[in-house]
C-alpha cells in the first residue's frame, strides 16, 4: 500500500490527475484480461496434452511446481495455468477496486459544485493512486 500527500493548486488539476489514473487502470485491466484469455487458451492445450499422460500413468512431471518465499517475495516456479489464473484474477479484482475508488472521487468532485479553475490549496491523501481524503483551503 503506497501512501502520499499531494498538493494541487486547483480542483481541475486534481480532476485531471484522477482522469489520468482512470485511464491507466482501465488500460491495465484490458492488458490483464488479455493475459487471462491467453492463460485460458493454454489451459485447454494443457488439458489435451496432460489428459492422456495422466490416464497412462506417465505424470511424473505434470503439475510439479514450487512456491517459495525469498526475502518477502513469493516466487512460483512452473506454475500450472490454474495458478496463473488465480493470480491474474486477484490482480483484476484489485484493479477493479481501484477503478471504482477513482470513479467515486471523480463523481464527488463533480458534486462539490466548486469552480474547478479557482486557485485553492487542495492537499490530497493518496493511497494506491486513489485519493482518499481531500483537505481544501480557500
N, C-alpha and C positions, 0 to 999 in steps of 0.2 A: 504494500500500500504506500503510494507516494503522496506526500502532502506538501503543499506550498501555500504561501501567501503572496498573491499577485495584486498589483495596483493598476487600475485602469482609469484614464482621465475622463472618459465618457461611457455611458451605457452602450453606445454604439460600438466602442472598442470591445466591450465585454460580449455583446451580441455577435460581433464578428469572430471573436475567439470561440464562442460556443458553436457557431456555424462551421468553422474550420474543423473543430473536433468532431462534430456530427459527420462531416464528410469523411474524415479519417476513419472513424469507427465503421461507417457504412461500407467503405472500401475493404476494411479488414474482414468484415462479415462476409462479403462477397468472396474474397480470397480464400477464407477458411471453408466456406461452403463448397467451393471448387475442390479443395483438398479432400473434403469429406466424400464428395462424389467419386474422386479418384480412388480413395481407400475402399469404398463400397464396390467399385469395379474389381479391385484387386481381391476382395473377399470372395467374389464369385469365382475368380480364377483359382484362388487358393482352395476353395471347396471342391472344385472339379479335380484338382491335382491331388489334394490330400485325401479325398474320399476313397479312391481305390487303394491308396497306400495303407490307410488305417485298416480297411477291411482285409487286406492281405497280410497284415501283421508287421509290415515294414514301416513303422512310425517312429523310429529311434530319434530322428532329427526334427520331426514335426512338433511344433509347439514348444520347442526349447527356447526359453527366454530367461533373462536375468534382469532383475531390477535391483540396483544398488544405490546407496546414498553415498555421495562423495562430496565432502565439505559442504553439506547442506543442500546439495543439488541431487535430485533424483535422476538417475540415468537408466534408461531402458535399452537393453541390448537385444536385438532381434525380436521386437515386439510383434505379437500376432496382430493382424489387421483389426480384430475386435478391440484390442487395447488402444490402437491408434484412434479408433472411432470414439472410445470413451474420452480420450484426451481432447480430441477436436470438439466433441460435444460440450465438454467443460469450458473450453475456450469460447465457443459460441454463446454459451449461457452467460458468461461474464461480459462478453462484448454487448449482448442484448441488454444486460442490466445497465451498462454504461450508456448505451444509446437511449434507453428510457430515462435515465437521470438527466442527460443532456436535453432531451425534449421537454422535460419538466422545467428545467431552468429557462429554456427559450420561451416557453409559454408564460412562466412567471414574469419574465422581463416585459413581455407584451402586455400583461395585465397590470403592471405597475403604472402604466399610463404616464410616464415621465418623459419629457423631451430627451430623446436619445442623443441629441447633439449638444446638450447643455454640459458645460465643463463642471464636473463634480469629482470628488475624490472617492473612488469606489475600491475598497480593498476586498478581495475575494479569497476565501479559504477554498483551495482546490485539492481534492483527493482523487487520485487516479484519473486525472484530466477532467473531472466533473466538479463544477462549482457547487459547494455545499452551504456556504454561508456568505452573505453579502453585507459589507459594512459600508454604508453610504453616508458621506459627509457633504453637505451643501456649503 
